[in-house]
C-alpha cells in the first residue's frame, strides 16, 4: 500500500477529489458534510490501474485546523497538493507548502482542481512559481475536475507513477506508529489508527504507549482483518492494556526497547527565520510545546514539555502558536545531548554540530565517546566497522584518550589496578572495555592491570620461593592473610615484598595485610551468596577469616565499588559494570 496526504487551501476541492478517485466519503463527521468543509482527518482508499492500492489522508484546509492538518501530513511520505483553477494560490496554500517544505516532503503531485470553472493554466503557473525552491519543486502537475470527471484518468496514472517512485520502506525495523484517531468498538474495545511508515505489526505483538505495555489483539488494513501489516500502510490496531483516554492523537505506539524517549534534543533548523523561544514541535501526529535554546547559526537545543521517541534524522517543524506561523523545519541530530552547564557550552556544542545534516555512527560516537550497538541503533545510526569490545563502539580519539588515562592510572600504583577498578575510574559502562584498553606495556595478571615493563623484571629465586610457600599457606584458606611474623619468617618484607607486589604475585589490601591477587574476586563470589545487607561479622564468618583481614578487605572492595555501606554496621554488594542488576558477580580473572 502507498499512503498520500492531501494539502491545499480550504474549499479548493481536496475532499471532492478524494471522493471522485475512491468513491468513498472521507469526511467522517456530520458537521463536515453539512458545512462542506473538512475539520478533522479523513481517510479513503482505492486500487489503481496497476493494481497498486493507494490510501489518502485527507486534511483540513482552514487555518483554524492547521494542527489537524499537520497531524495527517506528518507521517505521510507523499502529498497531493491541490490548488483551485478559479481561485489560484491562497493563504493556506502557502502555509501548507511551508509545512511540507519544513518536513522535507519531496514526493508529490500538483493537482489543479475545478478546471471546468476556469482555465487551469494561470493557477498552474502561479503554483509552480511558489513551489520553486522548495522540497516539492519540479513535481508533476495534472488539471482535473472532480465534478465532470475531466482529467481523472490522467490523475490516476500520475498517482500510479508517484507511488512507483516512492522509496521502499523498511519492513524489518522497529515500529513507531503515531496515533491519529482513537475510538471504541463494541465487543472489541479500544482501536487506534495511524500511518505505519516503518516495520511490521503482527497480532500478539507487545507495544509501548508511554509506560503502558499494550498487546495487539487485532489488525485491519482497508477494513480487512490481517494477521500482520507492513509499512507503508494505513492501519487500525485493536489494543488491550490501556485506557482509551491515554491513547490520544500524537501518542506513539513503540516496539519495546528499540527507542530512546527523550525530553531534550539537539536539532538543525531548516529554512527558519525569526525563531522564538516558546514554540510547538510537530512531528508525526504529535504536537508538543518546546523551549528553544540557540546553539549556533542554525542549530538549537529543544527542551520538550513531555518525552518523545526521537531518532537522528527525524523531520519535524516548529510553529509559533501565538503568531500562528511555521517558523522553521527541524532535523533531529542528537536525542541524548549532554547538559549545557558551563559558560560558553552552547557555543561549543554548536561548533560540534556544525556541518552535520544526517548524523552517522561516527558523528554520534564523536559526541558521546562510547555507545553500544543497541544505543547507536536506537539513536538512529547503523554501527560502522568492528566494535572495540563486545557490542561497544568508540570514537577513535576518545578511545585513545581512555588508553592514555589507563596507563596513567596504572603508573601511579605500584601494585597495579584491578580490571573492575579501572572500569570505574575511567567511567566505563562495561569491564570488557577496560580489558580491551590493555595494550603494551600494560598487561593483566590475575585480574590486575600492571605495567609490564615494571612487572617484567623477574623476582629473585628467594622471593619466588617465599611466595610459593605463602601460596601453600593460603591453599584452601584464601583470606587467612599471613601475620607480620609469618611474613618475616618467609623473608617477605621490605624490598622482597615490594618485588612480589610489583610482579603482581601479591596484593596489599591494607596495612600489613597481603593476599593473593585473586582474593578480591573470590571474596565477592562468597559475599554475593549472603543475604543483603550483611555485617562485617557475617562477612568474616563467610570468608573464614579474622576481623583483622575482613575489615580492610571490605574497605578495599568499597574503594573498588564492589561493596557499599548502607549504614555503620552493614553493606550490600554492588553489581559490577556490565554485569546486569543482580548480584555481586566476580569479574573474569587472568589475561
Buried (B, 14 or more C-beta within 10 A) or exposed (E): BBBBBBBBBBBBBBBBBBBBBBEBEBBBEEEBEEEEBBBBBBBBBBEBEEEBBBBBBBBBBBEEBBBBBBBBBBBBBBBBBBBBBBBBBBEBBEBBBBBBBBBBBBBBBBBBBBBBBBEBEEBBEBBBEBBEEBBBEEBBBBBBBBBEEBBBEEBBBBBBEBBEEBEEBEBEBBBBBBBBBBEEEEEEBBBBBBBBBBBBBEBEBEBBBBEBEBBBBBBBBBEEEBEBBBBBBBBBBBBEBBEBEBBBBBBBBBBEEBBBBBBBBBBBBBBBEEBBEEBBBBBBBBBBEBBBBBBBEBBBBBEBEEEBBBBBBBBBBBBBBEEEBBBBBBBBBBBBBEEBEEEEEBEEBBEBBEEBEEBBBBBBBBBBBBBBBEBBBBBBBEBEEEBBBBBBBBBEEBBEEBBEBBBEBBEEBEBBBBBBBBBBBBEBBBBBBBBBBBEEBBBBBBBBBBBBEBBEEEBEEEBBEBBEBBEEEBEEEBBBBBEEEEBEEBBBEEEBBBBBBBBBBBBBBBEEBBBBBBBBBBBBEBBBEBEEBBEBEBBBEBBBBEEBBBBBBBBBBBEBBBBEEEEEEBBBBBBBBBBEEEBBBBBEBEE
